[in-house]
């Protein structure tokens, strides 16, 4: 878990379900994210990372639960899943 100070608000970020995943023709990783802002909403998301030509490439989706996350996660997974480096 990572704790970040966001202005006067504290944010705790954690991840799970980390596993290897193809990013086009490249190896990469895929994992889930959770973030909790003190006195704020909970956020959930997914991220995909790979290294291409010496650069770290990251695609992620992070949204407030339940309203936006539930509404857009399927679309976000389709976009992230179809990305090619």
Steps between C-alpha positions, in 0.01 A plus 500: 500500500620850420384800702508836322428845632260665257484858618361462851338167409668164546466232230575130547571309179528123473516245220427130457440235234840564342578268210689487173309609192587559132503860384480446127821312420664598831492352845337716765304490824138560588368578848208648691518825699312630800527850647332642807505874563448603862153657519448427130377232266657161439659447159566176313669433172728292284845566356718346232874562465778402264840627390536593133816649350635576848184684611249395761154502342203511737129490424262523791140564592411629847148608594278563802306201632225407434368762258773548242705183551206265449372701205827521304723207602395278207577774248832579670604134498418475129711808417792395723479139381517603136803725534807409294847650539 
